[in-house]
């Protein structure tokens, strides 16, 4: 037996702040999680908060320092690493000294875990070697970080534009690279060639003489083609992708990057079928690049993990994904928003999530990035936003400018949720008001004012939970759970959630919860309907082709599932219902007029 990940699940990044301190909360139990390193202001406040809580020295890193963004991130990650190591050592001591604590820990391990079996045997034998065994085989969860590649705003010193390495995502990467973590950066939201090239500046991302990587790259992708293109691009620079994290395009939290109608099951099947091709292609390119750079060359391809996330809600779904698609881990995100021990959510927002039903979760257009955004009705941000619209004061004061990416009116960038940007747009709209119908005018106005200040809204819950003062214009809370959360309706302990994941308890009271694949299928059909019904441009041949391809891919996905659920030994109890739903949706998709 060797040191391997303790758990078969991980907690993905959620928002800017919902997992900002999750490693401090759960890593000592071997649970891996992901911190967003987008908002350096939040990160600095959390560093001050945890330095005080653990009685550690703190010196503020102010914005007057040239590289303050990267330095804030490095310092916070180093602090998190220090706290996690200390908590992990304390936890090991606790479970060695207290048999009840050890048994409780064992009860949260995967049922087929070798670690679980060995520990149980040691207890039965009355062994005195538990301490040594834990030293050899127990390890904390990973402290991974997330960078949204497209959130890479240019920065300025007054009127002078700073060089590219001071762009937001570049500085975030530098902050992680300079930290003492031995973990991974999760890159999401697509390819950013300039950012990918910047990785070459940091030796930790290249294999050492023993073919080890101190820091690793994880790509969040939605299909195989994207993985192959991005993986090969990085390999040509001598950079290895250690994990492809496949996420459902729609049945997920946060921004929803819909595919061309390709469903999660067929996508996972392609990764399973072509994994060796993915590895060999990247390895060949990696060897050439490392040879040119005169760096150590691995004799064999480096390890590559394939994981998945998006809409998983039961132990049976979890086990099915692991075994059928031969995955390394499954991401459980939104359900952990109901676990106070794991995520940073204020009481009012958590209560809202507990009571939210299927119809309360929806895809909104509130994101300034122009990408559909998973939302839930009733958040306080909506209340404050509507109040300002009614007072003819639409838009945010935009204090952070993390999403000030539009250069339509200002070379420094403006955010489409800002009052400055919306004032210009509303003034332009007012000039053509007479040419529009009342309905068209209102629709155009709504499209301008519906954008929300995510930079503030997505961090306020963490401030409220930790009693950190919220300054500036009132924005309330924005939260972005996946629709799967509709079927979880109670606050639970970390232990209960982990036991649910492994099938040792059940925390879902709603027996009508659809299978994760069926839920995603329905979402894609609804997405296509909405695309067609709300399309306002000219319907040309290219647009028709796009919609027909979308429908063809959904049909192919349905055919795939009909075969899959016939042969799999999993999901037998719900198979009759699944087949009925597949037939229903096949009819529905083919009645849509294109």
Secondary structure, 3 states (H helix, E strand, C coil): CCCCCCCCEEECCCCCCCCCCHHHHHHHHCCEEEEECCCHHHHHHHHHHHHHHCCCCCCCCCCCCCCHHHHHHHHHHHHHHHHHHHHHHHHHHHHHHCHHHHHHHHHCCCCCCHHHHHHHHHHHCCCCCHHHHHHHHCCCCCEEEEEECCCCCCCEECCEECCHHHCHHHHHHHHHHCCCCCCEEEEECCCCHHHHHHHHHCHHHCCCCCCCCCCEEEEEECCHHHHHHHHHHHHCCCCCEEEEEEECCCCCCCECCCCCCCCHHHHHHHHHHHHHHHHHHHHHHHHHHHHHCCCCCCCCCCCCEEEEECCCCCHHHHHHHHHHCCCCEEECCHHHHHCCCCCCCCHHHHHHHHHCCHHHEEEECCCCCCCCEEEECCCHHHHHHHHHHHCCCCCECCCCCCCCCECCCCCCCECCCEHHHHHHHHHHHHHCHHHCCHHHHHHHHHHHHCCCCHHHHCCHHHHHHCCCCCCCCCCCCCCCCCHHHHHCCCCCCHHHHHHHHCCCCCCCCCCCCCCHHHHHHHHHHHHHHHHHHCCCCCCCHHHHHHHHHHHHHHHHHHHHHHHHHHHCCCCCCCHHHHHHHHHHHHHHHHHCCC
